């Protein structure tokens, strides 16, 4: 299959590799071209614009940073995906973005004879590298079934949750849950540290009981190594939490824990840590490391 992929960041880069390993022909575009150099060296084909990617491909995946980036990639006047003839093509947005934008893309695709899915993912850099991502999908079932063999190459859990935008709503639920586990994990470590406990022993013990969670298992060890490299950027998590809070407001819901987590992460970003991984939240307590 001829596959276009727009956005080869930390996670997108790994996903492209899996699709190439499966024998597909990959066309790639990224705002910073150098991030595709090794992919091109291994057989991917560079294209200069999202339009050119779409022209060459049967199915196009997008995985960029923010809703405004998604908007530009799809609707850019002369260079966007919809500047191409998309009739008969499938468009899949893996970005965590606004549900309303997913609905807009779906309608535009349909108006032009194309199909689309919103399919945000969870699992971070390790999930992308290991092909174990969780993929949350919104769109038509027939389209989902066509794309499923590709989802199987990049993840180990994939579920259709309903019509356009439902994948994004599911990802918001995911991020709300993670916000709670990240704040809980960091406070747990701070408490254990202040009481003189071995943090490694504490995490090993908690992993066997009701406190076990993905954030502790995957980010706890990084914190102990003072490794704040981004499996998922602080700035992108803030973006996600703000989308979740915006959607909650539309539904007349109050999410106080999510609001508090957003404030914590905004404070972390204000300290200059917006390009760290989300595990850097611990720096708000271990103040000697803030701004490091």
N, C-alpha and C positions, 0 to 999 in steps of 0.2 A: 504494500500500500504506500502511496505517496502522501507523506505526513508533513505538515508545516508546524513549526513550533516557534512561538514568539515569546521570548523571555527566558534566558538561560542563566538565571541566578543560581543561588545555592541549591535549590530544589529542582528547578527546571533543567539544569545541566545534567543532573543524575537521571532524571526521567528520560531525557533524550537518549542517554547512553543505553538505557534498558530497551527502548524502542529500536535503536540501531542494532543491538545485540539480537533482537528478534527477527532481524532481516528486513526491516522496513527502510524505505528511502526517505531520508530526513532532509528537510529544508529548514534552515534556522535563521532567525533574526534576533538581535539584542541591541538595546540602545548603546551599550558599550561593546563594540565589535570584538575587541580582544578576548572577551569572555567566551567566544565561540571558537577560538583558534584551535584548541585541541580537538574539538568536535569535528571541525572541518578537516583537520589533519587525519582524522579517523574515518572520513568518508561523508560527513554531512556536507550539504551544499548551502553556502551563504547566499542570502538575498538581501537587497538593499532596503526594502520597505515591507510593511505588513501586506500591502497590496500585492507585491511580487510574490510573497510567500503564498498568498491565497490563490493567485493565478496558477501556481505550479502544483497545488496540493488538492487531494480529495477530501482531506479532513485537516482542520487547523486547530491546534491547541494554543491557548494564550495563558501565560502565567506571569503577570507583572505585579507592580507594587500596590497601587492605590486605585480606587474607583475612577479617579480622573485619568489615570494611565490607561485603564480599560477603555474608557470613553474615547480617548485619543486613538488608541490602536484600532478600534472598530469604526469610528466615525470621522477620522482625519480626512479632510476634504479630498485630497488627491492621492494620499498614500495609505489610507486606512483599509481595513478588510472589506468594508462595504463599498469602497471605490472599485473593487473587483466584481466580476460577474460571479456571484456566489451560487447561482442556480445549480441544484443537485449536490451541493457540498454540505459538510457537517462542521459546525463551529462549536468548540468546547472551551469554555473559560474555566480554568483551574484556579484563578485568582480568588482570594477571599474578598468579596465585593458586596455592594448593596443589592438586596433582593430586587428592588425596583429597577435597577440597571439590568439585571438578568432578564427581567420581564420585557424591558425595552428591546434588548438585543434579540430575544426570542421573536418578538413581533416583527422587527425589521427583517430578520432572517426569513421568517415565513412569508412576508410580503415580497421577498425576492427569490422565492423558490428554494430556500435553504432550510436546514434544520439546525437547532442549537441545543446545547445542554449547559447548565451551570453545574460545575463539579468541583467545588473547593475541597481541599485535602487537609488531613491532619497527620502528624507523625514526624514533622521536623526534618532536619537534614539527614538524620540516621534512617528515618523511614523512607526517604527518597532514595538514599544510597542503597538500602537493602531491599528495595522493592516491596515494602511492607506498609505503605500508606493506607490510611482510611479515606475513602472517597465518597462524598455525599452529593447525590445527584438530583437535579431538578430538570424536568423535561418530559417528552413523550416516551412511552415505554418502548416503542418500536425503534426509536433512535438510540435509546440506551442499550438495547440488545445488540445493535450494530457496533457500538463502541466498546461494549463489554470485553471483547478479547484484548483490546488495548489497555483497558483499566487493569486487567489481570496481569499485565506485564509490569505495571507500576505500583500495584497495591495488593493487599491481601484481604481487604474488606471494602465492599462497594455495594451501595444500596440506593435504589431509586426512591425518593421520598415524596414525589408528587410532581406537580406541574412546574413550569418555569419559576425560578426564585426559591423553590422549596429546598434546594441544595444549600443555598446561601443561608436560609433561615436555620437549617440544621447546623451549619457551621457556627452561626451565632450562639446556638445552644451549647455547642462544644466549647467555644471561647469563654462563655459565662462560667462553665464548669471549671475550665483551666484557671481562670482568674482566681477562683476560690482555692484551688489546690496549690497554686504558686504562692499565694500569701500565707496559706497555712504551713507550707513546707519551710519557707524562710523563717517564719516566727518559731517554728519547732526547732530549727537549727540554732537560732539565737538563744532560745531558752536552754537547750541542751548544752550549748557552749558555755553559757554563764554559770551553769551548775556544775561544770567541771567534768561532764560526761565525755566519753569517746564518741565523736560524731559518727564515725564509721560503724561502731557497734550499735548505736542507737538506730541508724538507718537499717542495718541488717535485721534488727529485732522488729522494727515497725513494718518491714517488708513482709513479715510473716503473719501479720495480724490485720485488723480492720482498718488501720491507717495506711495500708499499702496503696500506692497510686503511681501513675505513669510519671508524673513530674518528679517525684522523689527518686524513682528508679533511674531516670534518664538524666536529670539535671543535678540531683544531689551529688553524685560523684564528680561532676564538673566543678561544682562549687568548692568541694574539698581540695581540688587541684588548683583552685583559683583560675579556672579556665572559663572565661566569659565570652569566648568566640561565639558568633551567632549561628545557632541552629535555626533560630527564629528571632528576627530583630525586635528590639524593644519598640522602635518606631512603628513597625508593622502591627505589633500587638496593640499599641495605643489606637491605631487606625481601626482595628477589628472591634475593640471594646467600644469605641465611639459609635460604630455602626450598630452594634448591639443595643446601646443605650438609645440611639435615635429610633430604632425599630420598636423598642419597648415603650418609648414615649408615644408613638403612634397608636400603640395598643392600650394606652393608659395604665401601663405597668410601672411600678417602682422596683428597681433592682439595687438596693443600697450596697450590697457587697461588691457588685460590679462597679458601681460608682466609686467606691473607696479604692478598689484595685486600680481603676483608671487614674485616680489622683496620685497613687503611689508611683505608677509608671511614668506619669507626666513629670513628677518630681525627679525621678531618676533621669529622664531625658533632659530636664533643665540642668542637671549636674554634668551634662555632656556625654551621657552614656546611651544615647539613642541608637547607636550602631552596635552596641553589645547585644548578646543573647539575653533572652528573658530571665535567665537564671541570675543575671546581674542585680536583680531586685535585692539580693542580700546586702548589697553595698549600702543601702539606706540604713542598715543597722551596723554593719562592719565599716564604720565611717572612715577608718584609716585607708580604705581601698577606694573610696569615692573619688572620681576624676582620675583614677589610675589608668 
